[in-house]
Amino acid sequence: MQPNHEYSSINMKYLFTFCAALFMAQLAIAASDTNEKLVVRVKGMRCEECAHKVRTVLQKNEGIEAISFDLEKRTVSIEYDGQKTCADSIKARLDATGRYKSSPYSPDDVITRGMGLQMADMHCQNCADRIAKRLAELEGIDSIAPHVDKHYVFVRYDANKTSKAVIRESLGALGFTPVNYYTSKDISFAYFIVPEKQANDETIETALALDGVDDANVNTRQNSLAITYVNTDTSEEKLLQELKAAGIEAKVPAPHECDEKENGE
């Protein structure tokens, strides 16, 4: 019987591919053995643009394998090859920027943050009391200051124990629709009612894509859509028109008649 040279060549091809893959896997394992991780605080890093600048600085250091950010904590996690660089070299490169100096990080640190949340559906003092009671139950809350007349609450918290997302979710579960609050005269807020089927993440993404929108949120209990927007770029009327054009059946709610002062929750 004559040997099947075509069959043999195919087998050799697969054998070569398998050996190459095995070799690369062994290299990856060997590299991972030398990888180390450093987490530092960078107090001057406050936004995505800052994070991009920090990433650019760090990537100039040979041996950096991966970089991730937590802007709320103002921390950067750096995975690096310990045979090519070291923690002192990485920190020195950050410190040389002046603005993005590093400092040690510990999960036990108290990282105080504050945020304002606008809630058009916080109508009265009873609403504010419910909010304060619920937030006080969360770990890491330092102080709560509701402002009923302006429909917003300011919360101070420890970012190592809780987060903006947790606080917003807690308020949403209570029946409110929190969005970012700013004191600037150029910032305004809109509040709409949407069909139950549209009180979802897709509606949030649609709203966030509109010009001038800073933040958006929905509440499935209220079937509501709240928006923070730049009033020099858009208006409540324009937002309503654009939402309808995008297929969101939004409408301005009727004036609220609050009976919670007497009835509580």
Disulfide bonds with the S-S distance in Angstrom:
none
